[in-house]
Amino acid sequence: MPTALSLALEADARRADLDRATTALAAGLAALGYDVRPGLGPILPVWLGAPDAATSLAERLRQRDVLVRGIRPPTVPAGTSRLRVVPSALTRPELVERALEAFAEAAS
């Protein structure tokens, strides 16, 4: 098989993996009560409102080996602070489950 075709076919599979991870994370976070809004591509904005909420939740998640960015003013308007959750094509189902467990633990 030509290399270009092989790469194109592999890219389709990776895009499908990324879509599955993004969909599973969004559904799981919503089921946990998080305010997940549509993002661009695989970016899942988890809206928290207050800057301190974004900072402290990002830190609690980091302590559980889940790295997400807290996005706060002046990057976003006041009252719209959020976490930026970005899965990749390498985010396997067990990693999605682990991230969701960490979000559940960090919420309490």
Backbone as XML, in Angstrom:
<?xml version="1.0"?>
<chain id="A" units="angstrom">
  <residue number="1" name="MET">
    <atom name="N" x="0.849" y="-1.171" z="0.000"/>
    <atom name="CA" x="0.000" y="0.000" z="0.000"/>
    <atom name="C" x="0.899" y="1.239" z="0.000"/>
  </residue>
  <residue number="2" name="PRO">
    <atom name="N" x="0.592" y="2.206" z="-0.826"/>
    <atom name="CA" x="1.389" y="3.439" z="-0.847"/>
    <atom name="C" x="1.360" y="4.119" z="0.524"/>
  </residue>
  <residue number="3" name="THR">
    <atom name="N" x="2.473" y="4.752" z="0.866"/>
    <atom name="CA" x="2.613" y="5.389" z="2.171"/>
    <atom name="C" x="1.538" y="6.449" z="2.407"/>
  </residue>
  <residue number="4" name="ALA">
    <atom name="N" x="1.259" y="7.270" z="1.414"/>
    <atom name="CA" x="0.261" y="8.330" z="1.577"/>
    <atom name="C" x="-1.109" y="7.744" z="1.903"/>
  </residue>
  <residue number="5" name="LEU">
    <atom name="N" x="-1.496" y="6.682" z="1.227"/>
    <atom name="CA" x="-2.789" y="6.052" z="1.487"/>
    <atom name="C" x="-2.814" y="5.447" z="2.891"/>
  </residue>
  <residue number="6" name="SER">
    <atom name="N" x="-1.733" y="4.820" z="3.257"/>
    <atom name="CA" x="-1.636" y="4.230" z="4.593"/>
    <atom name="C" x="-1.782" y="5.306" z="5.673"/>
  </residue>
  <residue number="7" name="LEU">
    <atom name="N" x="-1.104" y="6.422" z="5.489"/>
    <atom name="CA" x="-1.199" y="7.524" z="6.449"/>
    <atom name="C" x="-2.614" y="8.102" z="6.500"/>
  </residue>
  <residue number="8" name="ALA">
    <atom name="N" x="-3.245" y="8.220" z="5.348"/>
    <atom name="CA" x="-4.610" y="8.756" z="5.303"/>
    <atom name="C" x="-5.584" y="7.830" z="6.027"/>
  </residue>
  <residue number="9" name="LEU">
    <atom name="N" x="-5.445" y="6.534" z="5.818"/>
    <atom name="CA" x="-6.325" y="5.586" z="6.492"/>
    <atom name="C" x="-6.093" y="5.598" z="7.998"/>
  </residue>
  <residue number="10" name="GLU">
    <atom name="N" x="-4.845" y="5.690" z="8.409"/>
    <atom name="CA" x="-4.521" y="5.759" z="9.836"/>
    <atom name="C" x="-5.072" y="7.043" z="10.448"/>
  </residue>
  <residue number="11" name="ALA">
    <atom name="N" x="-5.012" y="8.132" z="9.709"/>
    <atom name="CA" x="-5.524" y="9.407" z="10.210"/>
    <atom name="C" x="-7.029" y="9.325" z="10.448"/>
  </residue>
  <residue number="12" name="ASP">
    <atom name="N" x="-7.752" y="8.639" z="9.567"/>
    <atom name="CA" x="-9.195" y="8.471" z="9.766"/>
    <atom name="C" x="-9.472" y="7.722" z="11.058"/>
  </residue>
  <residue number="13" name="ALA">
    <atom name="N" x="-8.706" y="6.682" z="11.325"/>
    <atom name="CA" x="-8.892" y="5.906" z="12.550"/>
    <atom name="C" x="-8.570" y="6.752" z="13.779"/>
  </residue>
  <residue number="14" name="ARG">
    <atom name="N" x="-7.526" y="7.557" z="13.707"/>
    <atom name="CA" x="-7.168" y="8.413" z="14.844"/>
    <atom name="C" x="-8.211" y="9.493" z="15.089"/>
  </residue>
  <residue number="15" name="ARG">
    <atom name="N" x="-8.752" y="10.049" z="13.999"/>
    <atom name="CA" x="-9.823" y="11.039" z="14.165"/>
    <atom name="C" x="-11.034" y="10.401" z="14.832"/>
  </residue>
  <residue number="16" name="ALA">
    <atom name="N" x="-11.350" y="9.165" z="14.464"/>
    <atom name="CA" x="-12.470" y="8.455" z="15.087"/>
    <atom name="C" x="-12.182" y="8.210" z="16.570"/>
  </residue>
  <residue number="17" name="ASP">
    <atom name="N" x="-10.949" y="7.834" z="16.899"/>
    <atom name="CA" x="-10.569" y="7.648" z="18.303"/>
    <atom name="C" x="-10.719" y="8.950" z="19.081"/>
  </residue>
  <residue number="18" name="LEU">
    <atom name="N" x="-10.278" y="10.042" z="18.491"/>
    <atom name="CA" x="-10.384" y="11.352" z="19.130"/>
    <atom name="C" x="-11.844" y="11.727" z="19.343"/>
  </residue>
  <residue number="19" name="ASP">
    <atom name="N" x="-12.676" y="11.489" z="18.354"/>
    <atom name="CA" x="-14.102" y="11.806" z="18.480"/>
    <atom name="C" x="-14.739" y="10.983" z="19.596"/>
  </residue>
  <residue number="20" name="ARG">
    <atom name="N" x="-14.389" y="9.700" z="19.678"/>
    <atom name="CA" x="-14.940" y="8.849" z="20.747"/>
    <atom name="C" x="-14.499" y="9.347" z="22.124"/>
  </residue>
  <residue number="21" name="ALA">
    <atom name="N" x="-13.235" y="9.694" z="22.267"/>
    <atom name="CA" x="-12.736" y="10.189" z="23.556"/>
    <atom name="C" x="-13.413" y="11.503" z="23.934"/>
  </residue>
  <residue number="22" name="THR">
    <atom name="N" x="-13.545" y="12.401" z="22.980"/>
    <atom name="CA" x="-14.178" y="13.696" z="23.242"/>
    <atom name="C" x="-15.633" y="13.518" z="23.644"/>
  </residue>
  <residue number="23" name="THR">
    <atom name="N" x="-16.358" y="12.677" z="22.915"/>
    <atom name="CA" x="-17.772" y="12.431" z="23.209"/>
    <atom name="C" x="-17.933" y="11.790" z="24.586"/>
  </residue>
  <residue number="24" name="ALA">
    <atom name="N" x="-17.093" y="10.807" z="24.902"/>
    <atom name="CA" x="-17.176" y="10.127" z="26.196"/>
    <atom name="C" x="-16.856" y="11.079" z="27.344"/>
  </residue>
  <residue number="25" name="LEU">
    <atom name="N" x="-15.836" y="11.893" z="27.175"/>
    <atom name="CA" x="-15.494" y="12.868" z="28.220"/>
    <atom name="C" x="-16.617" y="13.878" z="28.423"/>
  </residue>
  <residue number="26" name="ALA">
    <atom name="N" x="-17.151" y="14.408" z="27.342"/>
    <atom name="CA" x="-18.228" y="15.403" z="27.447"/>
    <atom name="C" x="-19.442" y="14.801" z="28.142"/>
  </residue>
  <residue number="27" name="ALA">
    <atom name="N" x="-19.836" y="13.603" z="27.744"/>
    <atom name="CA" x="-21.000" y="12.955" z="28.351"/>
    <atom name="C" x="-20.748" y="12.641" z="29.820"/>
  </residue>
  <residue number="28" name="GLY">
    <atom name="N" x="-19.562" y="12.132" z="30.125"/>
    <atom name="CA" x="-19.235" y="11.797" z="31.505"/>
    <atom name="C" x="-19.171" y="13.011" z="32.405"/>
  </residue>
  <residue number="29" name="LEU">
    <atom name="N" x="-18.572" y="14.091" z="31.919"/>
    <atom name="CA" x="-18.499" y="15.321" z="32.708"/>
    <atom name="C" x="-19.890" y="15.906" z="32.939"/>
  </residue>
  <residue number="30" name="ALA">
    <atom name="N" x="-20.720" y="15.883" z="31.916"/>
    <atom name="CA" x="-22.096" y="16.372" z="32.065"/>
    <atom name="C" x="-22.860" y="15.516" z="33.078"/>
  </residue>
  <residue number="31" name="ALA">
    <atom name="N" x="-22.655" y="14.199" z="33.037"/>
    <atom name="CA" x="-23.325" y="13.300" z="33.989"/>
    <atom name="C" x="-22.881" y="13.581" z="35.422"/>
  </residue>
  <residue number="32" name="LEU">
    <atom name="N" x="-21.656" y="14.058" z="35.586"/>
    <atom name="CA" x="-21.159" y="14.419" z="36.913"/>
    <atom name="C" x="-21.660" y="15.793" z="37.359"/>
  </residue>
  <residue number="33" name="GLY">
    <atom name="N" x="-22.380" y="16.486" z="36.487"/>
    <atom name="CA" x="-22.935" y="17.789" z="36.840"/>
    <atom name="C" x="-22.121" y="18.982" z="36.395"/>
  </residue>
  <residue number="34" name="TYR">
    <atom name="N" x="-21.059" y="18.745" z="35.638"/>
    <atom name="CA" x="-20.247" y="19.853" z="35.131"/>
    <atom name="C" x="-20.946" y="20.513" z="33.940"/>
  </residue>
  <residue number="35" name="ASP">
    <atom name="N" x="-20.734" y="21.813" z="33.808"/>
    <atom name="CA" x="-21.304" y="22.597" z="32.715"/>
    <atom name="C" x="-20.328" y="22.554" z="31.538"/>
  </residue>
  <residue number="36" name="VAL">
    <atom name="N" x="-20.531" y="21.590" z="30.659"/>
    <atom name="CA" x="-19.669" y="21.404" z="29.487"/>
    <atom name="C" x="-20.368" y="22.041" z="28.300"/>
  </residue>
  <residue number="37" name="ARG">
    <atom name="N" x="-19.693" y="22.962" z="27.669"/>
    <atom name="CA" x="-20.284" y="23.663" z="26.524"/>
    <atom name="C" x="-19.553" y="23.258" z="25.257"/>
  </residue>
  <residue number="38" name="PRO">
    <atom name="N" x="-20.210" y="23.452" z="24.118"/>
    <atom name="CA" x="-19.533" y="23.111" z="22.853"/>
    <atom name="C" x="-18.241" y="23.905" z="22.706"/>
  </residue>
  <residue number="39" name="GLY">
    <atom name="N" x="-17.217" y="23.222" z="22.220"/>
    <atom name="CA" x="-15.930" y="23.857" z="21.995"/>
    <atom name="C" x="-15.530" y="23.715" z="20.543"/>
  </residue>
  <residue number="40" name="LEU">
    <atom name="N" x="-14.318" y="24.092" z="20.257"/>
    <atom name="CA" x="-13.784" y="23.942" z="18.911"/>
    <atom name="C" x="-13.057" y="22.614" z="18.817"/>
  </residue>
  <residue number="41" name="GLY">
    <atom name="N" x="-13.477" y="21.769" z="17.913"/>
    <atom name="CA" x="-12.845" y="20.467" z="17.761"/>
    <atom name="C" x="-12.940" y="19.677" z="19.049"/>
  </residue>
  <residue number="42" name="PRO">
    <atom name="N" x="-11.826" y="19.117" z="19.503"/>
    <atom name="CA" x="-11.865" y="18.294" z="20.706"/>
    <atom name="C" x="-11.733" y="19.082" z="22.014"/>
  </residue>
  <residue number="43" name="ILE">
    <atom name="N" x="-11.744" y="20.409" z="21.944"/>
    <atom name="CA" x="-11.603" y="21.214" z="23.160"/>
    <atom name="C" x="-12.943" y="21.242" z="23.893"/>
  </residue>
  <residue number="44" name="LEU">
    <atom name="N" x="-12.914" y="20.792" z="25.157"/>
    <atom name="CA" x="-14.121" y="20.788" z="25.982"/>
    <atom name="C" x="-14.005" y="21.871" z="27.045"/>
  </residue>
  <residue number="45" name="PRO">
    <atom name="N" x="-14.730" y="22.976" z="26.899"/>
    <atom name="CA" x="-14.719" y="23.989" z="27.949"/>
    <atom name="C" x="-15.668" y="23.569" z="29.076"/>
  </residue>
  <residue number="46" name="VAL">
    <atom name="N" x="-15.123" y="23.472" z="30.276"/>
    <atom name="CA" x="-15.920" y="23.152" z="31.463"/>
    <atom name="C" x="-16.069" y="24.462" z="32.237"/>
  </residue>
  <residue number="47" name="TRP">
    <atom name="N" x="-17.250" y="25.048" z="32.139"/>
    <atom name="CA" x="-17.494" y="26.376" z="32.692"/>
    <atom name="C" x="-17.677" y="26.307" z="34.198"/>
  </residue>
  <residue number="48" name="LEU">
    <atom name="N" x="-16.970" y="27.212" z="34.892"/>
    <atom name="CA" x="-17.042" y="27.272" z="36.346"/>
    <atom name="C" x="-17.441" y="28.656" z="36.845"/>
  </residue>
  <residue number="49" name="GLY">
    <atom name="N" x="-17.256" y="29.682" z="36.015"/>
    <atom name="CA" x="-17.644" y="31.042" z="36.383"/>
    <atom name="C" x="-16.546" y="31.833" z="37.053"/>
  </residue>
  <residue number="50" name="ALA">
    <atom name="N" x="-16.238" y="31.511" z="38.304"/>
    <atom name="CA" x="-15.275" y="32.294" z="39.086"/>
    <atom name="C" x="-13.839" y="31.855" z="38.807"/>
  </residue>
  <residue number="51" name="PRO">
    <atom name="N" x="-12.922" y="32.805" z="38.737"/>
    <atom name="CA" x="-11.519" y="32.470" z="38.503"/>
    <atom name="C" x="-10.949" y="31.514" z="39.556"/>
  </residue>
  <residue number="52" name="ASP">
    <atom name="N" x="-11.298" y="31.739" z="40.826"/>
    <atom name="CA" x="-10.790" y="30.871" z="41.891"/>
    <atom name="C" x="-11.275" y="29.438" z="41.732"/>
  </residue>
  <residue number="53" name="ALA">
    <atom name="N" x="-12.498" y="29.268" z="41.249"/>
    <atom name="CA" x="-13.040" y="27.919" z="41.036"/>
    <atom name="C" x="-12.232" y="27.188" z="39.975"/>
  </residue>
  <residue number="54" name="ALA">
    <atom name="N" x="-11.884" y="27.888" z="38.906"/>
    <atom name="CA" x="-11.092" y="27.267" z="37.832"/>
    <atom name="C" x="-9.694" y="26.920" z="38.317"/>
  </residue>
  <residue number="55" name="THR">
    <atom name="N" x="-9.079" y="27.831" z="39.048"/>
    <atom name="CA" x="-7.726" y="27.602" z="39.542"/>
    <atom name="C" x="-7.686" y="26.449" z="40.533"/>
  </residue>
  <residue number="56" name="SER">
    <atom name="N" x="-8.607" y="26.442" z="41.486"/>
    <atom name="CA" x="-8.556" y="25.399" z="42.516"/>
    <atom name="C" x="-8.931" y="24.032" z="41.964"/>
  </residue>
  <residue number="57" name="LEU">
    <atom name="N" x="-9.895" y="23.956" z="41.053"/>
    <atom name="CA" x="-10.247" y="22.658" z="40.476"/>
    <atom name="C" x="-9.103" y="22.148" z="39.603"/>
  </residue>
  <residue number="58" name="ALA">
    <atom name="N" x="-8.476" y="23.009" z="38.834"/>
    <atom name="CA" x="-7.328" y="22.588" z="38.023"/>
    <atom name="C" x="-6.217" y="22.031" z="38.918"/>
  </residue>
  <residue number="59" name="GLU">
    <atom name="N" x="-6.002" y="22.642" z="40.074"/>
    <atom name="CA" x="-4.974" y="22.159" z="41.001"/>
    <atom name="C" x="-5.368" y="20.812" z="41.615"/>
  </residue>
  <residue number="60" name="ARG">
    <atom name="N" x="-6.629" y="20.663" z="42.011"/>
    <atom name="CA" x="-7.074" y="19.377" z="42.576"/>
    <atom name="C" x="-6.960" y="18.267" z="41.536"/>
  </residue>
  <residue number="61" name="LEU">
    <atom name="N" x="-7.239" y="18.584" z="40.286"/>
    <atom name="CA" x="-7.098" y="17.590" z="39.211"/>
    <atom name="C" x="-5.627" y="17.264" z="38.977"/>
  </residue>
  <residue number="62" name="ARG">
    <atom name="N" x="-4.758" y="18.277" z="39.019"/>
    <atom name="CA" x="-3.323" y="18.045" z="38.845"/>
    <atom name="C" x="-2.800" y="17.092" z="39.915"/>
  </residue>
  <residue number="63" name="GLN">
    <atom name="N" x="-3.300" y="17.246" z="41.124"/>
    <atom name="CA" x="-2.896" y="16.355" z="42.211"/>
    <atom name="C" x="-3.331" y="14.907" z="41.944"/>
  </residue>
  <residue number="64" name="ARG">
    <atom name="N" x="-4.282" y="14.744" z="41.042"/>
    <atom name="CA" x="-4.765" y="13.416" z="40.663"/>
    <atom name="C" x="-4.239" y="13.004" z="39.276"/>
  </residue>
  <residue number="65" name="ASP">
    <atom name="N" x="-3.176" y="13.686" z="38.842"/>
    <atom name="CA" x="-2.495" y="13.402" z="37.569"/>
    <atom name="C" x="-3.356" y="13.651" z="36.328"/>
  </residue>
  <residue number="66" name="VAL">
    <atom name="N" x="-4.287" y="14.593" z="36.422"/>
    <atom name="CA" x="-5.070" y="15.029" z="35.263"/>
    <atom name="C" x="-4.712" y="16.491" z="35.028"/>
  </residue>
  <residue number="67" name="LEU">
    <atom name="N" x="-4.097" y="16.758" z="33.887"/>
    <atom name="CA" x="-3.629" y="18.109" z="33.596"/>
    <atom name="C" x="-4.611" y="18.833" z="32.686"/>
  </residue>
  <residue number="68" name="VAL">
    <atom name="N" x="-5.200" y="19.889" z="33.213"/>
    <atom name="CA" x="-6.092" y="20.756" z="32.453"/>
    <atom name="C" x="-5.691" y="22.191" z="32.768"/>
  </residue>
  <residue number="69" name="ARG">
    <atom name="N" x="-6.035" y="23.081" z="31.890"/>
    <atom name="CA" x="-5.715" y="24.501" z="32.078"/>
    <atom name="C" x="-6.937" y="25.235" z="32.605"/>
  </residue>
  <residue number="70" name="GLY">
    <atom name="N" x="-6.705" y="26.055" z="33.616"/>
    <atom name="CA" x="-7.736" y="26.983" z="34.049"/>
    <atom name="C" x="-7.629" y="28.233" z="33.198"/>
  </residue>
  <residue number="71" name="ILE">
    <atom name="N" x="-8.727" y="28.626" z="32.595"/>
    <atom name="CA" x="-8.751" y="29.822" z="31.739"/>
    <atom name="C" x="-9.569" y="30.884" z="32.473"/>
  </residue>
  <residue number="72" name="ARG">
    <atom name="N" x="-8.919" y="32.017" z="32.743"/>
    <atom name="CA" x="-9.539" y="33.065" z="33.549"/>
    <atom name="C" x="-9.312" y="34.428" z="32.892"/>
  </residue>
  <residue number="73" name="PRO">
    <atom name="N" x="-10.023" y="35.463" z="33.391"/>
    <atom name="CA" x="-9.760" y="36.798" z="32.880"/>
    <atom name="C" x="-8.290" y="37.153" z="33.075"/>
  </residue>
  <residue number="74" name="PRO">
    <atom name="N" x="-7.686" y="37.853" z="32.200"/>
    <atom name="CA" x="-8.283" y="38.592" z="31.089"/>
    <atom name="C" x="-8.415" y="37.774" z="29.804"/>
  </residue>
  <residue number="75" name="THR">
    <atom name="N" x="-8.046" y="36.481" z="29.845"/>
    <atom name="CA" x="-8.154" y="35.666" z="28.634"/>
    <atom name="C" x="-9.610" y="35.488" z="28.217"/>
  </residue>
  <residue number="76" name="VAL">
    <atom name="N" x="-10.508" y="35.371" z="29.180"/>
    <atom name="CA" x="-11.945" y="35.261" z="28.923"/>
    <atom name="C" x="-12.652" y="36.352" z="29.723"/>
  </residue>
  <residue number="77" name="PRO">
    <atom name="N" x="-13.876" y="36.699" z="29.338"/>
    <atom name="CA" x="-14.595" y="37.740" z="30.089"/>
    <atom name="C" x="-14.851" y="37.323" z="31.544"/>
  </residue>
  <residue number="78" name="ALA">
    <atom name="N" x="-14.964" y="38.317" z="32.416"/>
    <atom name="CA" x="-15.287" y="38.065" z="33.819"/>
    <atom name="C" x="-16.552" y="37.220" z="33.913"/>
  </residue>
  <residue number="79" name="GLY">
    <atom name="N" x="-16.549" y="36.278" z="34.844"/>
    <atom name="CA" x="-17.711" y="35.420" z="35.056"/>
    <atom name="C" x="-17.762" y="34.204" z="34.153"/>
  </residue>
  <residue number="80" name="THR">
    <atom name="N" x="-16.755" y="34.040" z="33.280"/>
    <atom name="CA" x="-16.772" y="32.902" z="32.350"/>
    <atom name="C" x="-15.529" y="32.018" z="32.485"/>
  </residue>
  <residue number="81" name="SER">
    <atom name="N" x="-14.907" y="32.025" z="33.651"/>
    <atom name="CA" x="-13.723" y="31.184" z="33.856"/>
    <atom name="C" x="-14.098" y="29.728" z="33.654"/>
  </residue>
  <residue number="82" name="ARG">
    <atom name="N" x="-13.158" y="28.978" z="33.162"/>
    <atom name="CA" x="-13.437" y="27.588" z="32.799"/>
    <atom name="C" x="-12.161" y="26.774" z="32.796"/>
  </residue>
  <residue number="83" name="LEU">
    <atom name="N" x="-12.336" y="25.479" z="32.686"/>
    <atom name="CA" x="-11.223" y="24.576" z="32.444"/>
    <atom name="C" x="-11.223" y="24.241" z="30.967"/>
  </residue>
  <residue number="84" name="ARG">
    <atom name="N" x="-10.046" y="24.044" z="30.439"/>
    <atom name="CA" x="-9.895" y="23.651" z="29.039"/>
    <atom name="C" x="-9.420" y="22.201" z="29.034"/>
  </residue>
  <residue number="85" name="VAL">
    <atom name="N" x="-10.343" y="21.299" z="28.715"/>
    <atom name="CA" x="-10.064" y="19.865" z="28.687"/>
    <atom name="C" x="-9.854" y="19.476" z="27.229"/>
  </residue>
  <residue number="86" name="VAL">
    <atom name="N" x="-8.695" y="18.895" z="26.935"/>
    <atom name="CA" x="-8.358" y="18.577" z="25.549"/>
    <atom name="C" x="-7.847" y="17.138" z="25.447"/>
  </residue>
  <residue number="87" name="PRO">
    <atom name="N" x="-8.721" y="16.209" z="25.062"/>
    <atom name="CA" x="-8.241" y="14.844" z="24.820"/>
    <atom name="C" x="-7.446" y="14.787" z="23.516"/>
  </residue>
  <residue number="88" name="SER">
    <atom name="N" x="-6.764" y="13.681" z="23.316"/>
    <atom name="CA" x="-6.052" y="13.473" z="22.066"/>
    <atom name="C" x="-6.489" y="12.151" z="21.459"/>
  </residue>
  <residue number="89" name="ALA">
    <atom name="N" x="-5.998" y="11.868" z="20.275"/>
    <atom name="CA" x="-6.317" y="10.602" z="19.623"/>
    <atom name="C" x="-5.757" y="9.426" z="20.416"/>
  </residue>
  <residue number="90" name="LEU">
    <atom name="N" x="-4.816" y="9.688" z="21.308"/>
    <atom name="CA" x="-4.224" y="8.635" z="22.131"/>
    <atom name="C" x="-4.933" y="8.457" z="23.470"/>
  </residue>
  <residue number="91" name="THR">
    <atom name="N" x="-6.004" y="9.220" z="23.706"/>
    <atom name="CA" x="-6.771" y="9.117" z="24.947"/>
    <atom name="C" x="-7.680" y="7.897" z="24.854"/>
  </residue>
  <residue number="92" name="ARG">
    <atom name="N" x="-7.237" y="6.824" z="25.446"/>
    <atom name="CA" x="-7.965" y="5.548" z="25.409"/>
    <atom name="C" x="-9.106" y="5.553" z="26.420"/>
  </residue>
  <residue number="93" name="PRO">
    <atom name="N" x="-10.072" y="4.643" z="26.257"/>
    <atom name="CA" x="-11.214" y="4.593" z="27.182"/>
    <atom name="C" x="-10.824" y="4.521" z="28.657"/>
  </residue>
  <residue number="94" name="GLU">
    <atom name="N" x="-9.760" y="3.802" z="28.987"/>
    <atom name="CA" x="-9.360" y="3.715" z="30.398"/>
    <atom name="C" x="-8.848" y="5.061" z="30.913"/>
  </residue>
  <residue number="95" name="LEU">
    <atom name="N" x="-8.260" y="5.874" z="30.043"/>
    <atom name="CA" x="-7.829" y="7.209" z="30.450"/>
    <atom name="C" x="-9.019" y="8.145" z="30.629"/>
  </residue>
  <residue number="96" name="VAL">
    <atom name="N" x="-10.031" y="7.972" z="29.785"/>
    <atom name="CA" x="-11.266" y="8.753" z="29.943"/>
    <atom name="C" x="-11.877" y="8.431" z="31.304"/>
  </residue>
  <residue number="97" name="GLU">
    <atom name="N" x="-11.969" y="7.145" z="31.628"/>
    <atom name="CA" x="-12.545" y="6.741" z="32.919"/>
    <atom name="C" x="-11.730" y="7.294" z="34.082"/>
  </residue>
  <residue number="98" name="ARG">
    <atom name="N" x="-10.429" y="7.249" z="33.972"/>
    <atom name="CA" x="-9.571" y="7.774" z="35.035"/>
    <atom name="C" x="-9.761" y="9.281" z="35.197"/>
  </residue>
  <residue number="99" name="ALA">
    <atom name="N" x="-9.856" y="9.993" z="34.089"/>
    <atom name="CA" x="-10.092" y="11.438" z="34.162"/>
    <atom name="C" x="-11.444" y="11.731" z="34.811"/>
  </residue>
  <residue number="100" name="LEU">
    <atom name="N" x="-12.460" y="10.978" z="34.447"/>
    <atom name="CA" x="-13.790" y="11.193" z="35.031"/>
    <atom name="C" x="-13.788" y="10.886" z="36.532"/>
  </residue>
  <residue number="101" name="GLU">
    <atom name="N" x="-13.076" y="9.849" z="36.934"/>
    <atom name="CA" x="-12.934" y="9.553" z="38.366"/>
    <atom name="C" x="-12.267" y="10.724" z="39.087"/>
  </residue>
  <residue number="102" name="ALA">
    <atom name="N" x="-11.227" y="11.268" z="38.476"/>
    <atom name="CA" x="-10.534" y="12.405" z="39.080"/>
    <atom name="C" x="-11.457" y="13.626" z="39.186"/>
  </residue>
  <residue number="103" name="PHE">
    <atom name="N" x="-12.244" y="13.886" z="38.161"/>
    <atom name="CA" x="-13.196" y="15.007" z="38.219"/>
    <atom name="C" x="-14.221" y="14.778" z="39.320"/>
  </residue>
  <residue number="104" name="ALA">
    <atom name="N" x="-14.689" y="13.545" z="39.479"/>
    <atom name="CA" x="-15.652" y="13.231" z="40.531"/>
    <atom name="C" x="-15.026" y="13.439" z="41.914"/>
  </residue>
  <residue number="105" name="GLU">
    <atom name="N" x="-13.801" y="12.952" z="42.100"/>
    <atom name="CA" x="-13.097" y="13.110" z="43.374"/>
    <atom name="C" x="-12.805" y="14.585" z="43.660"/>
  </residue>
  <residue number="106" name="ALA">
    <atom name="N" x="-12.380" y="15.305" z="42.652"/>
    <atom name="CA" x="-11.977" y="16.704" z="42.828"/>
    <atom name="C" x="-13.165" y="17.612" z="43.120"/>
  </residue>
  <residue number="107" name="ALA">
    <atom name="N" x="-14.346" y="17.184" z="42.741"/>
    <atom name="CA" x="-15.537" y="18.006" z="42.964"/>
    <atom name="C" x="-15.943" y="18.012" z="44.432"/>
  </residue>
  <residue number="108" name="SER">
    <atom name="N" x="-15.557" y="16.982" z="45.177"/>
    <atom name="CA" x="-16.006" y="16.890" z="46.564"/>
    <atom name="C" x="-15.001" y="17.437" z="47.541"/>
  </residue>
</chain>
